């Protein structure tokens, strides 16, 4: 039996942009993943406010969604983003890490569907939410 969580973890840890953004996969399994991205002044989009750029938030959300798909029991292998809609709810608080939780809630033969939420220390009010579709790699 293949350890999907272990494969997903190795894949995420090998992605150059995930390393550059210091993403840490903190939990994974059964179609759910959690990734923490620490605050880094190099990722600030507005120097006056100190708020993390939306592109960094979208990168961690996309990566977390892919990890959730890879860890799903029905997913046979790798994945790629087909479509990802991100709704930014508010600016992230300067100095705080972003934690994204993604869940793969449905898989067809070719497509996996995922939802995600990104929060900072204010876990009651999300920084962003996402919904997306990802490829399901078929193994022959």
N, C-alpha and C positions, 0 to 999 in steps of 0.2 A: 504494500500500500504506500502511495506517495504522500509525503508530508507537505500538503499544499501551503500550510502556514509558513513552514520553513523556506519553501521555494519563493513564496511571495516576499518574505523578509529579505532573502538574499538578493532578489531582483531589485527591491526598493533601495537597499543599501548600496547597490552598484550604480544607480542612476547618478550621473554627475551633478545635475541640478539639485537633486535631493541632498547630496553631500554639501554642495555650495550653500544651500539654505539651512544646513544643520538639522534637517528633518530627522526626527527620532520616532521610529515605529514602536509605540508603547504597548499595543495590544492588537492581536489579530487572531481570527479563527471563525469558522462557520459563516463566512460571508460578511463579517464585520471587521473593521480596522480602525485604529486610533493612531494618529500621528501628531506629534508635538513639534512646533517650530518656534524656537526661542526668539525673543526680540533681538534685533541686530540693527544698529544705526545705519549700516550699509544698505538696509532694505527700506529705509524711510523714503516715502514719496513726497512729503512736504516738510522741508527742514524747519519751518516755523512751528508746526504742530507736533512733529516727531511721530506722526502716524505711519505705520507700515503701508507700503504701496499695495494697491489692490492686486497687482500682478503676482506678488509673492503669496498673497492669500489664495488666489486662484490656483497657483502651482501646487500648494500643499493640499488643496481640496481635490484637484485632479489626481494627484498621486495617491491620496488616501482612497479615493473611489476605485482606482485601479487595483489597489491592494485588497480591497473588500471583494472585488470580483474574483481575483486570483485565489482567495481563500475559501470561496463558496464551494460546498461539496459537489455541486453539479457542474462546476467549471472545469473543463479538461486541461486547460493550459494557460498560456499568456493572454493578454488583452491589449486593446488600444482604444483610445477615446474616439467615439463616433460623434457625440454631441454632448455638450456640458453647458447647462444654463446655471449661472451664478447670480443670485440676488443679494446685493450688498445691503444689509439692514442698518448698519451704523459703522462709524470709524472704529477701528481697534484702538484700545487704550494704549498710549505710548508707554513703553517699558515692560509690557506684558506679553507673554508667550501666546501663540495661537494654537489651540488644540482642535483638531478636526476629527469627527467621528463619521464614518461612512458605513452604510448598510446596503448590500446587494439584496434586493427584495424579490426579484423575479429573473429567471433565466429562460430564454427560449433556445432553440437549436443554435442560433447565430448571434443573439443579442442579449446582453445583461443590462438590467435596469437598476440604478443606484440612486440613493438619496444621501445627502451629507449636511452636516452643520459644523460651522467653525465658531468657536467662542474664545474669549480671553478670560480673565478672572471673573467677569460678570457672566456666569453660566446661564442666567435666566434670560438674557437678551443677546441672541446670536449676533456675531459680526456679519456672518453671511450664511446663506443656505444654498444648496445646489441639488440639481437633479440631472441625471445624465443617462446616456446609453453608451455601452462599451461592446466591443467585439468579443465573441467567444471563439477562441482558437480551437479548431477541431483537430484531434489527433487521429491519424489513420494508421 
